[in-house]
């Protein structure tokens, strides 16, 4: 008669999101699927707010990675349960995907650089940097140092030694910050050429 069952504490919206994202990051499939199946309707309703990185998360590379991987993991798991609506929210057609457009512009700048059209290459690269301002994510971490590096190379070829040094240093520092040791070594070697060491 005097039995009380302990009900699990109801998670707030933020606690639910964090628990799911932590489960994705920690590879805890049992806990993840228990949460997912017990809170599915709520997750589907909340997901539109999870696909946007808050400014505080954008400024922290590891937290941004955790957030992106968590959102993708949740969407993929819900798709496995037969509901692709969350994945559809994450998928952007290529012609509307700014990262794909920036990658294409970068390739065009590389072509200009190879053809000796340095001012055109510099203009394209500077335009990409302007459009990318404030963007974060693994695609940005891959592309941004390449843009800095190519700006360094093209400015060097165009005789703009100060700009070449400036952008190559930025490429090297960015690679060091994201753990791309090979990229950092390449830009360090480029600096010895630019600085005439």
Kinemage of the C-alpha trace (Angstrom):
@kinemage 1
@onewidth
@group {chain A} dominant
@subgroup {mainchain}
@vectorlist {calphas} color= white
{ca unk a 1} P 0.000 0.000 0.000
{ca unk a 2} L 2.537 2.660 0.826
{ca unk a 3} L 4.653 2.075 -2.285
{ca unk a 4} L 5.883 5.023 -4.289
{ca unk a 5} L 7.447 4.662 -7.679
{ca unk a 6} L 10.220 7.081 -8.464
{ca unk a 7} L 9.414 8.747 -11.728
{ca unk a 8} L 12.369 9.859 -13.772
{ca unk a 9} L 12.792 13.608 -13.766
{ca unk a 10} L 11.295 15.222 -16.865
{ca unk a 11} L 14.060 16.719 -18.949
{ca unk a 12} L 13.793 20.323 -20.092
{ca unk a 13} L 14.041 20.928 -23.843
{ca unk a 14} L 17.714 21.898 -23.536
{ca unk a 15} L 18.477 18.929 -21.256
{ca unk a 16} L 16.839 16.548 -23.740
{ca unk a 17} L 18.879 17.980 -26.616
{ca unk a 18} L 22.119 17.829 -24.605
{ca unk a 19} L 21.435 14.263 -23.439
{ca unk a 20} L 20.828 13.140 -27.024
{ca unk a 21} L 23.879 14.972 -28.406
{ca unk a 22} L 26.039 13.585 -25.561
{ca unk a 23} L 24.772 10.087 -26.329
{ca unk a 24} L 25.710 10.519 -30.002
{ca unk a 25} L 29.185 11.808 -29.048
{ca unk a 26} L 29.691 9.126 -26.413
{ca unk a 27} L 28.461 6.255 -28.548
{ca unk a 28} L 25.828 5.185 -26.009
{ca unk a 29} L 23.356 3.460 -28.344
{ca unk a 30} L 21.094 1.960 -25.662
{ca unk a 31} L 20.580 5.226 -23.769
{ca unk a 32} L 20.297 7.128 -27.052
{ca unk a 33} L 17.543 4.893 -28.456
{ca unk a 34} L 15.663 4.838 -25.145
{ca unk a 35} L 15.589 8.640 -25.168
{ca unk a 36} L 14.805 8.763 -28.867
{ca unk a 37} L 11.860 6.386 -28.796
{ca unk a 38} L 10.369 7.698 -25.551
{ca unk a 39} L 10.601 11.349 -26.658
{ca unk a 40} L 10.172 11.019 -30.438
{ca unk a 41} L 7.257 13.441 -30.907
{ca unk a 42} L 8.956 16.035 -28.746
{ca unk a 43} L 12.260 15.606 -30.622
{ca unk a 44} L 10.553 16.086 -34.006
{ca unk a 45} L 8.844 19.241 -32.705
{ca unk a 46} L 12.058 20.672 -31.198
{ca unk a 47} L 14.431 19.737 -34.012
{ca unk a 48} L 14.031 22.953 -36.074
{ca unk a 49} L 15.662 24.846 -33.182
{ca unk a 50} L 18.514 22.305 -33.003
{ca unk a 51} L 19.639 22.679 -36.605
{ca unk a 52} L 20.829 26.255 -35.988
{ca unk a 53} L 24.057 26.817 -34.067
{ca unk a 54} L 23.626 29.452 -31.336
{ca unk a 55} L 26.301 32.216 -31.379
{ca unk a 56} L 27.876 30.920 -28.146
{ca unk a 57} L 28.329 27.487 -29.762
{ca unk a 58} L 29.636 28.940 -33.060
{ca unk a 59} L 32.578 30.544 -31.277
{ca unk a 60} L 33.706 27.223 -29.730
{ca unk a 61} L 35.086 24.783 -32.329
{ca unk a 62} L 34.733 21.613 -30.220
{ca unk a 63} L 31.223 22.523 -29.039
{ca unk a 64} L 30.159 23.367 -32.611
{ca unk a 65} L 31.436 19.961 -33.761
{ca unk a 66} L 29.560 18.241 -30.892
{ca unk a 67} L 26.367 20.145 -31.834
{ca unk a 68} L 26.584 19.356 -35.569
{ca unk a 69} L 27.365 15.691 -35.012
{ca unk a 70} L 24.540 15.473 -32.465
{ca unk a 71} L 21.963 17.014 -34.802
{ca unk a 72} L 23.044 14.764 -37.678
{ca unk a 73} L 23.038 11.695 -35.402
{ca unk a 74} L 19.513 12.423 -34.166
{ca unk a 75} L 18.220 13.073 -37.698
{ca unk a 76} L 19.831 9.867 -38.999
{ca unk a 77} L 18.386 7.785 -36.148
{ca unk a 78} L 14.890 9.192 -36.685
{ca unk a 79} L 15.277 8.394 -40.412
{ca unk a 80} L 16.116 4.780 -39.468
{ca unk a 81} L 12.797 4.705 -37.600
{ca unk a 82} L 11.070 5.650 -40.866
{ca unk a 83} L 10.787 9.458 -40.588
{ca unk a 84} L 13.138 11.317 -42.970
{ca unk a 85} L 11.696 14.751 -42.158
{ca unk a 86} L 14.595 15.720 -39.884
{ca unk a 87} L 17.204 14.714 -42.457
{ca unk a 88} L 15.291 16.719 -45.058
{ca unk a 89} L 15.621 19.778 -42.807
{ca unk a 90} L 19.410 19.366 -42.827
{ca unk a 91} L 19.715 18.776 -46.565
{ca unk a 92} L 20.036 21.827 -48.766
{ca unk a 93} L 19.913 21.618 -52.575
{ca unk a 94} L 23.436 22.162 -54.005
{ca unk a 95} L 22.444 25.424 -55.715
{ca unk a 96} L 21.316 26.794 -52.335
{ca unk a 97} L 24.239 25.426 -50.321
{ca unk a 98} L 26.723 28.247 -49.663
{ca unk a 99} L 29.558 25.837 -48.815
{ca unk a 100} L 29.295 24.184 -52.242
{ca unk a 101} L 29.203 27.622 -53.886
{ca unk a 102} L 32.321 28.692 -51.930
{ca unk a 103} L 34.116 25.495 -52.919
{ca unk a 104} L 33.277 26.126 -56.582
{ca unk a 105} L 34.490 29.728 -56.328
{ca unk a 106} L 37.706 28.475 -54.702
{ca unk a 107} L 38.289 26.079 -57.618
{ca unk a 108} L 37.699 28.968 -60.057
{ca unk a 109} L 40.261 31.049 -58.122
{ca unk a 110} L 42.753 28.168 -58.317
{ca unk a 111} L 42.263 28.080 -62.093
{ca unk a 112} L 42.813 31.846 -62.315
{ca unk a 113} L 45.983 31.506 -60.221
{ca unk a 114} L 47.297 28.698 -62.438
{ca unk a 115} L 46.681 30.893 -65.504
{ca unk a 116} L 48.543 33.831 -63.991
{ca unk a 117} L 45.350 35.871 -63.479
{ca unk a 118} L 46.326 36.882 -59.956
{ca unk a 119} L 44.067 39.893 -59.463
{ca unk a 120} L 41.025 37.845 -60.534
{ca unk a 121} L 42.005 35.016 -58.152
{ca unk a 122} L 42.528 37.466 -55.269
{ca unk a 123} L 39.174 39.118 -55.954
{ca unk a 124} L 37.341 35.750 -55.941
{ca unk a 125} L 39.048 34.627 -52.728
{ca unk a 126} L 38.343 37.903 -50.924
{ca unk a 127} L 34.683 37.627 -51.973
{ca unk a 128} L 34.484 34.110 -50.473
{ca unk a 129} L 36.026 35.362 -47.207
{ca unk a 130} L 33.458 38.148 -47.027
{ca unk a 131} L 30.560 35.727 -47.575
{ca unk a 132} L 31.975 33.168 -45.106
{ca unk a 133} L 32.286 35.642 -42.249
{ca unk a 134} L 30.795 34.129 -39.077
{ca unk a 135} L 30.264 30.680 -40.633
{ca unk a 136} L 31.483 27.642 -38.689
{ca unk a 137} L 31.652 23.900 -39.114
{ca unk a 138} L 33.956 21.186 -40.381
{ca unk a 139} L 33.535 22.277 -44.021
{ca unk a 140} L 34.630 25.790 -43.027
{ca unk a 141} L 37.589 24.375 -41.062
{ca unk a 142} L 38.635 22.545 -44.221
{ca unk a 143} L 38.127 25.399 -46.696
{ca unk a 144} L 39.166 28.526 -44.800
{ca unk a 145} L 42.885 27.731 -44.371
{ca unk a 146} L 43.039 26.762 -48.054
{ca unk a 147} L 41.609 30.160 -48.979
{ca unk a 148} L 44.142 31.917 -46.733
{ca unk a 149} L 46.921 29.743 -48.151
{ca unk a 150} L 45.983 30.414 -51.765
{ca unk a 151} L 45.718 34.143 -51.014
{ca unk a 152} L 49.253 33.889 -49.627
{ca unk a 153} L 50.525 32.088 -52.727
{ca unk a 154} L 48.782 34.355 -55.237
{ca unk a 155} L 49.867 37.525 -53.451
{ca unk a 156} L 53.440 36.184 -53.396
{ca unk a 157} L 53.337 35.549 -57.158
{ca unk a 158} L 51.837 39.001 -57.706
{ca unk a 159} L 54.691 40.585 -55.722
{ca unk a 160} L 52.586 41.557 -52.675
{ca unk a 161} L 55.004 40.180 -50.084
{ca unk a 162} L 53.310 41.740 -47.035
{ca unk a 163} L 49.870 40.356 -47.981
{ca unk a 164} L 51.428 36.994 -48.877
{ca unk a 165} L 53.024 36.777 -45.424
{ca unk a 166} L 49.815 37.924 -43.671
{ca unk a 167} L 47.527 35.317 -45.285
{ca unk a 168} L 50.034 32.463 -45.036
{ca unk a 169} L 50.440 33.114 -41.306
{ca unk a 170} L 46.621 33.067 -40.967
{ca unk a 171} L 46.484 29.711 -42.805
{ca unk a 172} L 49.201 28.240 -40.561
{ca unk a 173} L 47.550 29.475 -37.328
{ca unk a 174} L 44.127 28.194 -38.415
{ca unk a 175} L 45.565 24.742 -39.154
{ca unk a 176} L 47.307 24.675 -35.774
{ca unk a 177} L 44.051 25.626 -34.029
{ca unk a 178} L 42.068 22.843 -35.742
{ca unk a 179} L 44.777 20.199 -35.303
{ca unk a 180} L 45.750 19.994 -38.997
{ca unk a 181} L 49.480 19.463 -38.417
{ca unk a 182} L 50.230 18.600 -42.047
{ca unk a 183} L 48.564 21.817 -43.251
{ca unk a 184} L 50.459 23.856 -40.625
{ca unk a 185} L 53.777 22.384 -41.854
{ca unk a 186} L 52.940 23.189 -45.488
{ca unk a 187} L 52.182 26.831 -44.640
{ca unk a 188} L 55.311 27.051 -42.466
{ca unk a 189} L 57.371 25.934 -45.505
{ca unk a 190} L 55.524 28.470 -47.680
{ca unk a 191} L 56.478 31.188 -45.193
{ca unk a 192} L 60.191 30.375 -45.572
{ca unk a 193} L 59.831 30.935 -49.329
{ca unk a 194} L 57.755 34.118 -48.948
{ca unk a 195} L 60.110 35.577 -46.318
{ca unk a 196} L 63.180 34.506 -48.318
{ca unk a 197} L 64.653 32.555 -45.400
